Amino acid sequence: MPYFLKFLNVVLLAGIKFFFAPIYAFNIGLDFWSTYAALVIGGSLSFLLVYYATNLFLVYVKHFKPKIVSVTTNKTRLYYRNWKQKRIQKRLDRKKFTKRNKRMVKIRRDWGMWGLIVSSPVLLSIPIGAILLRKYYGHRKRTIPSMLVYLLVWGLVLNTAYWLIMKIF
């Protein structure tokens, strides 16, 4: 396989699942700095693309939903209204605070934006982290630069760790 295609494969994999991209890059024969560049490029492009696409989607839902509802048929509106009422009733019937909900609120309250930025490339995937950052912290000016800096840091840490481990074994 040509070197450019190997690099492109790692860029695409880093955009989806950042954590496993250095292992794949080592196995297909990329060197250390090419792997690092592919990780940073793939992670950054994926983050920026999903972050701004989420922004467009949130604006679309906010402004165009009333216009879409006005042009739909009465049967469709009635079906949607019934579905929405059933959904609200299900939501009212379930437990308010489960252990999972309490844990998520605690993590968001204690760690906030920085916890999401630090854990997103490794524990979650970059697209999920970008969606959550845009939804909850999109109004902050430091969100994008901070995430890009942490992608640089995590790329170096993961790449170094994997290369050292792979060279030993």
Secondary structure, DSSP 8 states (H G I E B T S, - for coil): --HHHHHHHHHHHHHH-TTTHHHHHHHHT--HHHHHHHHHHHHHHHHHHHHHHHHHHHHHHHHHHHHHHHHS-HHHHHHHHHHHHHHHHHHHHS-S--HHHHHHHHHHHHTHHHHHHHHTTTTS-HHHHHHHHHHHHTT-TTHHHHHHHHHHHHHHHHHHHHHHHHHH-
